[in-house]
Amino acid sequence: MFREDAFADEVVLITGATGGIGRATARLMDRCGADVAITGRNAEKLSELDSELDGQVYAYRADLTNEEAREEFITGAREMLGNPTALVNSMGVGSGGTSVADLDQDAIDKLMEVNYTATALLTRDVYRGMREREAGAIVFVSSLSGLRGSKHYAPYDASKFAITGFAQSLAREAIEHNVRVNSVCPGWVDTPMATEMLREVAATEGRETETLLREARESIPSGRFTTPEEVANATAFLLSDAATNVIGESLKLSGGAVV
Ligand SMILES: NC(=O)c1ccc[n+]([C@@H]2O[C@H](COP(=O)([O-])OP(=O)(O)OC[C@H]3O[C@@H](n4cnc5c(N)ncnc54)[C@H](OP(=O)(O)O)[C@@H]3O)[C@@H](O)[C@H]2O)c1
């Protein structure tokens, strides 16, 4: 789909690279000639990904809710690969199955800390350099949940609305410095996060996870979940020169569920 040199000379930072979507994105960027900086908390998954990629790779295991870890990730990537030309924010945590009546502060804080605060602060630190160099592209992996609310997903939806709003605001500021910012907004994607979120809803509703998975698939006009590779393709398009006047977009991958 993309040429082998489509991202040659690019240095792409990818968070959540130990997860389904981040890993697919790292593989695609690597295949298209980019040097990639990958991060996640799971050491085994990170080193597996590191060893399968062909190009230059900076792999840094970290919990990015920690400020020092965020700084070390950016500094280490810059020292090994050069200045970042692109950032893909795929780090995230999911949760479902909670009635607002049963919400506690921990549940809200946990989701906001990762999906919004840490993602926004890491982006700030990378954006500072891009703004100075007057070049760069940023993609947030938000969600359909960042565009419309669903029953029993209030804390997750709110954290994704927060990051979509952050991305839109940054997009308008950043383009004045030749930095393009966009979001991808997938519906259900075939990764463990989706199954786990539906399992939580099934537990709350006293139903089988398999039944909810089937219903979720059947509710999508294309009849299936999006694959991580399809999210990676959309991200690559938004990062690429094919999208030079696409700014502040929230690109839906819903299989026709939301039009
Ligand atoms: N799956 C879906 O249906 C779906 C739909 C729409 C949007 N999304 C969004 O897509 C993104 C990627 O999700 P996914 O499906 O690929 O899920 P995933 O496989 O669970 O990946 C989540 C990634 O985030 C990382 N992460 C979580 N907390 C972290 C922290 N405190 N510090 C550093 N890294 C952290 C995880 O690292 P470790 O695993 O190493 O801890 C993992 O790499 C998320 O933002 C999610 O909200 C997913």
The ligand as an SDF file (V2000), in Angstrom:
LIG
                    3D

 48 52  0  0  0  0  0  0  0  0999 V2000
   -9.0660   -1.9170   20.7690 N   0  0  0  0  0  0  0  0  0  0  0  0
  -10.0800   -1.1220   20.4650 C   0  0  0  0  0  0  0  0  0  0  0  0
  -11.2240   -1.5680   20.2120 O   0  0  0  0  0  0  0  0  0  0  0  0
   -9.8450    0.3700   20.3440 C   0  0  0  0  0  0  0  0  0  0  0  0
  -10.8140    1.1290   19.6940 C   0  0  0  0  0  0  0  0  0  0  0  0
  -10.6250    2.5050   19.5700 C   0  0  0  0  0  0  0  0  0  0  0  0
   -9.5050    3.1040   20.0860 C   0  0  0  0  0  0  0  0  0  0  0  0
   -8.5800    2.3360   20.7490 N   0  0  0  0  0  0  0  0  0  0  0  0
   -7.4110    3.0420   21.2950 C   0  0  0  0  0  0  0  0  0  0  0  0
   -6.2680    2.5710   20.6270 O   0  0  0  0  0  0  0  0  0  0  0  0
   -5.1240    2.7040   21.4610 C   0  0  0  0  0  0  0  0  0  0  0  0
   -4.3510    1.3980   21.4550 C   0  0  0  0  0  0  0  0  0  0  0  0
   -5.2020    0.3750   21.9480 O   0  0  0  0  0  0  0  0  0  0  0  0
   -5.0020   -1.1870   21.6480 P   0  0  0  0  0  0  0  0  0  0  0  0
   -6.2930   -1.7190   21.1910 O   0  0  0  0  0  0  0  0  0  0  0  0
   -3.7630   -1.3700   20.8550 O   0  0  0  0  0  0  0  0  0  0  0  0
   -4.8360   -1.6930   23.1490 O   0  0  0  0  0  0  0  0  0  0  0  0
   -3.6840   -2.4700   23.8810 P   0  0  0  0  0  0  0  0  0  0  0  0
   -3.2870   -3.6210   23.0380 O   0  0  0  0  0  0  0  0  0  0  0  0
   -4.1860   -2.7230   25.2600 O   0  0  0  0  0  0  0  0  0  0  0  0
   -2.4960   -1.3980   23.9250 O   0  0  0  0  0  0  0  0  0  0  0  0
   -2.4350   -0.3580   24.8550 C   0  0  0  0  0  0  0  0  0  0  0  0
   -1.0220    0.1560   24.9080 C   0  0  0  0  0  0  0  0  0  0  0  0
   -0.9210    1.2310   25.8500 O   0  0  0  0  0  0  0  0  0  0  0  0
    0.1890    0.9780   26.7040 C   0  0  0  0  0  0  0  0  0  0  0  0
    0.0110    1.6160   28.0120 N   0  0  0  0  0  0  0  0  0  0  0  0
   -1.0710    1.5830   28.8060 C   0  0  0  0  0  0  0  0  0  0  0  0
   -0.8320    2.2670   29.9460 N   0  0  0  0  0  0  0  0  0  0  0  0
    0.4340    2.7440   29.8440 C   0  0  0  0  0  0  0  0  0  0  0  0
    1.2640    3.5200   30.6950 C   0  0  0  0  0  0  0  0  0  0  0  0
    0.8480    3.9490   31.9090 N   0  0  0  0  0  0  0  0  0  0  0  0
    2.5120    3.8370   30.2720 N   0  0  0  0  0  0  0  0  0  0  0  0
    2.9590    3.4150   29.0720 C   0  0  0  0  0  0  0  0  0  0  0  0
    2.2290    2.6610   28.2170 N   0  0  0  0  0  0  0  0  0  0  0  0
    0.9770    2.3400   28.6130 C   0  0  0  0  0  0  0  0  0  0  0  0
    0.2280   -0.5350   26.8230 C   0  0  0  0  0  0  0  0  0  0  0  0
    1.4660   -0.9460   27.3150 O   0  0  0  0  0  0  0  0  0  0  0  0
    1.6660   -2.3850   28.0620 P   0  0  0  0  0  0  0  0  0  0  0  0
    0.7060   -3.3530   27.4300 O   0  0  0  0  0  0  0  0  0  0  0  0
    3.0800   -2.7110   27.7780 O   0  0  0  0  0  0  0  0  0  0  0  0
    1.3480   -2.1450   29.4880 O   0  0  0  0  0  0  0  0  0  0  0  0
   -0.0270   -0.9160   25.3780 C   0  0  0  0  0  0  0  0  0  0  0  0
    1.1500   -0.7980   24.6450 O   0  0  0  0  0  0  0  0  0  0  0  0
   -5.6530    3.1130   22.8370 C   0  0  0  0  0  0  0  0  0  0  0  0
   -5.4560    4.4880   23.0140 O   0  0  0  0  0  0  0  0  0  0  0  0
   -7.1340    2.7760   22.7580 C   0  0  0  0  0  0  0  0  0  0  0  0
   -7.8940    3.6020   23.6110 O   0  0  0  0  0  0  0  0  0  0  0  0
   -8.7130    0.9890   20.8640 C   0  0  0  0  0  0  0  0  0  0  0  0
  1  2  1  0
  2  3  2  0
  2  4  1  0
  4  5  1  0
  4 48  2  0
  5  6  2  0
  6  7  1  0
  7  8  2  0
  8  9  1  0
  8 48  1  0
  9 10  1  0
  9 46  1  0
 10 11  1  0
 11 12  1  0
 11 44  1  0
 12 13  1  0
 13 14  1  0
 14 15  2  0
 14 16  1  0
 14 17  1  0
 17 18  1  0
 18 19  2  0
 18 20  1  0
 18 21  1  0
 21 22  1  0
 22 23  1  0
 23 24  1  0
 23 42  1  0
 24 25  1  0
 25 26  1  0
 25 36  1  0
 26 27  1  0
 26 35  1  0
 27 28  2  0
 28 29  1  0
 29 30  1  0
 29 35  2  0
 30 31  1  0
 30 32  2  0
 32 33  1  0
 33 34  2  0
 34 35  1  0
 36 37  1  0
 36 42  1  0
 37 38  1  0
 38 39  2  0
 38 40  1  0
 38 41  1  0
 42 43  1  0
 44 45  1  0
 44 46  1  0
 46 47  1  0
M  CHG  2   8   1  16  -1
M  END
$$$$
